[in-house]
C-alpha cells in the first residue's frame, strides 16, 4: 500500500473509526460567534475539529465552500490544512474537488492539492481516462479517489448506461481495480444511497477502499452500506457525513453517534458471518 493508504488504515485502526467528517461550512449557517472572526470558516472548522477529532478517521473539505469566497476562502482552507497538519497529522485528509482535465492541467491540480495544500487524497472524475489522470495516479504517496457510483438521485443518467456489457459504474470499478490501481493508491466513491450497486462494486473491486457519501441528509442507510461494502478484513469503507455533524447542536455527540452506528453495523456483520 502507499504511504497515504497506510495513513488511512493506521488512523482507522487507532481511532476505531471509519468516519469521515465533511468540512463544508456555509457562511450563513455557521454560528454568529464564528462569523465575527477574521477568518470565519477557519474558526468554525477549527472548532469542529476540536469537537470531533477523537471520532474521525478523516476530514474532507469540499472546495466549493472555500472557492465561493475567493482568496479569503482559499486562505481559510489553507489555515484549516495547516491546523490539521500541525495538531492532527495522523488524520487522513481528502480534498473533495472532483477534478478531471487533460494531463498538463491535471499536473497543476495535483501540485496545488497535494503539494501546496498538503492533502493526502483528492476526488477525481474518470471521464477523461487513465492517461489524463496520470499526474494523480503516478503519485504513489497520495490517493486518487475516483467517482464510480455517486449518491445523487440523478446519478443513473449516465452511470447506468451500458458499457462493455455492464453499467458504466461497474465498468469504472472494474477498470480502476484491475488497471488504474497498480500502485495501490486508488479508492472509489460509492454512494450509500445505492446499496445494491455497492454490493456489485465490492465483488469486482474486493480490495479497494470506498469513500461513501449519502448517509444522513441524503438518506443512505449505514447498516446496509456496511453489510454490502465492507471488505474481507472488516474495513474498506470511509463513511462520510458533513451537514449532519457540523450543523448539529452537538457536533461531538453527532460524530460519536455515527462512529458508533458504523461500528455496531460492522460487529453485526462479523457476528453473522
N, C-alpha and C positions, 0 to 999 in steps of 0.2 A: 504493500500500500504506500501511497505517497505520504510525505510529511503532513500535509493538510488533512488527508483522510485519517491518518493516525491521530491527529489532533482531535478530530471529532469523536473518534472511537474512545480515546482516553478520557475526554471530557464527559461523554455519555456514561462511561463506567464510573468515574469518580463522583459525579453528581447523582447517579442513579436516575437518569432522566433522558428522555427522548423529546424534550420540549424545546421548540424554537419560538422565541418571543419576537414578534414583528415590531420594529421601532418605526411606526407610521404616524408621526404626530401631526394632526391637523391643527393649525394655529387657533382656529376659533373654537376648538373643543378642549384645549388644554386649560387647566385651572388658571384663574386670573393671576395668581401669585407668580406663575412662570411667565406669563405674557408681559409682565412688567420688567423682566430681566433684560440685560443687554443682548443675550443670546437665548431667546426663549425656548427654541426647540431643543437646544443642548441642555438647558437647565431641566427641562421636563425629562429628556432621555436619561440624564444622569440620575434623577430621582427614581425613574422606572427601573434602571439597572440596579440601583441600591436596594430597591424593594424586591427584585425578582432573581438576582444572580444566583442565589442558593439553589434555585429550582430549574435553571436554564442550562441546556446543553449548547445553545446557540442564540445569537441575536441576528436579526435580519432587517436592516433599514431598507425601505423602498425609496429609490432615488426620486420618485415623483414628488414626494412631500418636501424635499430639500431643493430640488431644481425649481420648483414653483416660486421660491423666494429668492431666486437669482444668487448673486455672490454671497449674500447673507446666509441663505440656506445651505450652500455648499460649505461655507466656513463652519456652520453648525454641525454638519455631518463630519467634517474633519475633526472638530473638537470631540465629537462623540467617539470616533475611532481612536483618537489619541487617549481618551479616558479609558476605553476598553483595553487597549494595548498596555497601558500603564497599570491599571488596577486589576484587570482580569485577563491576563494574557493567555490563559488556558482555555478561554471560551471561544468556540468556533464562530466566525463571523461571515455572513453572507451579504453580498451586495445584490439586492433584488432590482436588477436593471434591465433584464431581458434583452441583452444586447445581441446583435447579429448583423453583420455587414460584410463587405468584401475584405480580403485579407489585410491590406495596408491600413484600412480604417480600424479593423479589429486589433491591430498591433497597438494603436493609440489607446483604444479602450482598455486593453489588457494592462498597459503601462499605468494608466490612470487608476484603475480599480485595484490591481494587485500591488503595484509598487508605490505610487504616490499616496494612496489612501490606506494601503495595508490590509485589504480584505483577504480572507482565506479562500473565498469562493464567490462565484457570480452565476446568476441565472442567464441562460442563453437560448435564442431561437435556433432550431436546426434547419430552417427552410433553405439557407444558402449552402448547406452541405459541409462535409468534413473539411474540405480544402479551405473554405473561407474561415472556419473556426480554428484552424491550425494554431494561430497565435495564443489561443486559450488552451487547447488540448496539449500543446507542447510544454506547457508549464507544469512539470511533474510535481512541483512544490505547492500547487494550487489545485482547486477543484472546479470543474466545469459542470454546472447543474443544468441539464438540457430539458426544455419543455417537452413533455410527452403527452399526458392526458391531463389537461388543465381543468380546474374546478368550476369554471363559469358555466352558466346554463347553455350558452350558445357554442360550447366547445366542439360539438359534433359537426358544425357546418363544414369544416374541412377535415377535422381529425377522424371522422367516421368514413371518409371516402376510402374506397378500396384501393390498395396499392400492393402489388405482388401477391394478390390473393388474401390479403389481410387488411383490416382497417389501418389507416395511416399511423395512428398512435401505436399500434403493435409493431409495425414496421420500424418506427423510430426506436422503440425499446429494443428490438432485436438488433438493429444496426449499431446502436450505441453499445450494447452489451458485448457484441461479438467483434466489432471492428474499432469503434472510437475509443474504447476503454482499455487500450493496450497498455497504458501506463498506470492503470488502476486509479485514475483521477477523475472519474465521471460519477455523477448522480443523475437521477431523473426526477422531474416534477410530476407527481401523480396525485390528482385531487381526491380527497376523502369523499367527495360527492359522487364518485363513480366506483364503488367497491367491486362490482363485477369485472370492470376493466382492470382494476388494480390486481385482482387475482390472476388474470391472464398475463399481465405485465410481469408479475413476480415469477410466473412459470417460464417466461422467455429470458428474464434477467434475474437469475436467482441470487446473485452476489451483490448487485448494485444497490446502494442506499437510495431511498426515496425521500425527497422533500415533499411533505404532504400538507398543502393548504386546504381550506374548505371546511374546517371544523368551526364550531361557534356560530358566528353571524351567517355563514353560508349554509349551515345545516348539515354538514357532514357528521357521520356517527363515528366516534372514536373507537368503540369496541369492534365495529365492523371493519374499519381500516386496519386495526392491529391484527385481527383474525386472518385477513387475507394478504396483508402486506409484509408482515414480519418475516425475516429470513430464518434460515435453519439455526442460526446462532442466537435467536431471540432478540435480535436488533434489526438493523436495516431500515429504520424509519426515523424521520425527524419531523415531528408533527407541529405545524406552525399555527399560532394564533396571535393576532395583533389587537384589534378593537376590543375583543372580549377580555383582554388582560389590561391593556394600557389605559382604557377609558372606564374601567370598573371602579367602584368606590374603594376597593381594597385590592390593588394590583398584586400584592404579595399573596393574599389568600386565593386570588383567581389563578395565579401561576402555580401555586402549590396544589390547588384542586385539580387542575388539568394534568399536571405531572402525575398525581396520584391516580387519576382516572386512567391514564395511559398505562401506568404500571399495573393496575388492577386487571386491565384487559390482557396484558402480557402474561400475568400469572394465570389467568383463566385459560388462555391458550395452552400454556405449559401443562396445566392440570388435566386438560382434555386430551393431550397427546400421549 
